[in-house]
Amino acid sequence: MTLSQETDHTSRVQAMFGRISRRYNLMNALMTLGRDQTWRRHVVSMAALPRGGCLLDVGAGTGDIALEALRQEPTLEVTAVDVTPTMMHVGRRRRGGHGVRWCCGDALHLPFPDATFEAVTSGYLVRNVFDVRRAFREQLRVVKPGGRVVCLDTSPPSPHVLRPLVLVYLKVLIPLLGYLVARDIQAYTYLPDSTKAFLTPARLISVMESAGFQNVRHRQFMLGTQVACVGVRPEEQGT
Ligand SMILES: C[S@@+](CC[C@H](N)C(=O)[O-])C[C@H]1O[C@@H](n2cnc3c(N)ncnc32)[C@H](O)[C@@H]1O
């Protein structure tokens, strides 16, 4: 894996989110029947932030997790970092958006010193990065010892009785909505394809552990199509 492959990958992802930024929140609400905000609420709870703590949300997009964190605890200092400026433009203009510190940057090269934040969150980021383990290593570096890192993402369909339903949802419904609402079938074909190719919850946990996290636990939502993993940076950590 070369630096130019990494740069190409990130540019492609950035261009895609740039195209769909204006319809991003509407599409999420339609695809999940509004459940996505509940999962983000769980992500913020799992981060267990202290009053007045500093939170970093990586791949923050239009700020759903960052804004939810401020709704739950207005004393927090919330920083949102993303590689796509247009996603953050949308987020900045949302209610409460002025209370977030928005910052353009790459999840694989976070522009923050070591041990800066009490917790780090990400929603639907890691499936999109060039190197998942490196993204977690970066998050481990910037969270304080004892702090938590929480990751929410989609999971490949598991072999349960409703799997055919999940496959129709991924193969037909999402691209159709993407075509009708976002006018971007490519982005909403990428979403199910990258979900099917992504790590299972067990693999995601093991990548977090191999990146250096302890006590990694997870929760699943919506027939196992969504997973939230949380891990702790050990107190004595040589990063
Ligand atoms: C699916 S959106 C998720 C947005 C938001 N976190 C949410 O929960 O809705 C993924 C976001 O990750 C960002 N992203 C993808 N690769 C990135 C990278 N290497 N560094 C920083 N942000 C990245 C994209 O620009 C996009 O805004």
PDBQT file of the ligand as one rigid body, heavy atoms in Angstrom, charges set to zero:
ROOT
HETATM    1  C1  LIG A 301     -20.756   8.412   6.198  1.00  0.00    +0.000 C 
HETATM    2  S1  LIG A 301     -20.141   9.988   6.621  1.00  0.00    +0.000 S 
HETATM    3  C2  LIG A 301     -20.422  10.026   8.381  1.00  0.00    +0.000 C 
HETATM    4  C3  LIG A 301     -20.685  11.400   8.927  1.00  0.00    +0.000 C 
HETATM    5  C4  LIG A 301     -21.067  11.435  10.399  1.00  0.00    +0.000 C 
HETATM    6  N1  LIG A 301     -20.010  10.945  11.228  1.00  0.00    +0.000 N 
HETATM    7  C5  LIG A 301     -22.330  10.692  10.693  1.00  0.00    +0.000 C 
HETATM    8  O1  LIG A 301     -22.382   9.980  11.704  1.00  0.00    +0.000 OA
HETATM    9  O2  LIG A 301     -23.292  10.856   9.955  1.00  0.00    +0.000 OA
HETATM   10  C6  LIG A 301     -18.407   9.685   6.573  1.00  0.00    +0.000 C 
HETATM   11  C7  LIG A 301     -17.597  10.920   6.750  1.00  0.00    +0.000 C 
HETATM   12  O3  LIG A 301     -16.230  10.534   6.904  1.00  0.00    +0.000 OA
HETATM   13  C8  LIG A 301     -15.442  11.454   6.198  1.00  0.00    +0.000 C 
HETATM   14  N2  LIG A 301     -14.159  10.817   5.886  1.00  0.00    +0.000 N 
HETATM   15  C9  LIG A 301     -13.930   9.786   5.052  1.00  0.00    +0.000 A 
HETATM   16  N3  LIG A 301     -12.627   9.489   5.036  1.00  0.00    +0.000 NA
HETATM   17  C10 LIG A 301     -12.019  10.352   5.885  1.00  0.00    +0.000 A 
HETATM   18  C11 LIG A 301     -10.687  10.545   6.306  1.00  0.00    +0.000 A 
HETATM   19  N4  LIG A 301      -9.679   9.790   5.830  1.00  0.00    +0.000 N 
HETATM   20  N5  LIG A 301     -10.427  11.511   7.200  1.00  0.00    +0.000 NA
HETATM   21  C12 LIG A 301     -11.427  12.298   7.689  1.00  0.00    +0.000 A 
HETATM   22  N6  LIG A 301     -12.708  12.169   7.327  1.00  0.00    +0.000 NA
HETATM   23  C13 LIG A 301     -13.004  11.198   6.430  1.00  0.00    +0.000 A 
HETATM   24  C14 LIG A 301     -16.252  11.816   4.978  1.00  0.00    +0.000 C 
HETATM   25  O4  LIG A 301     -15.839  13.037   4.416  1.00  0.00    +0.000 OA
HETATM   26  C15 LIG A 301     -17.662  11.861   5.563  1.00  0.00    +0.000 C 
HETATM   27  O5  LIG A 301     -17.997  13.153   5.989  1.00  0.00    +0.000 OA
ENDROOT
TORSDOF 0
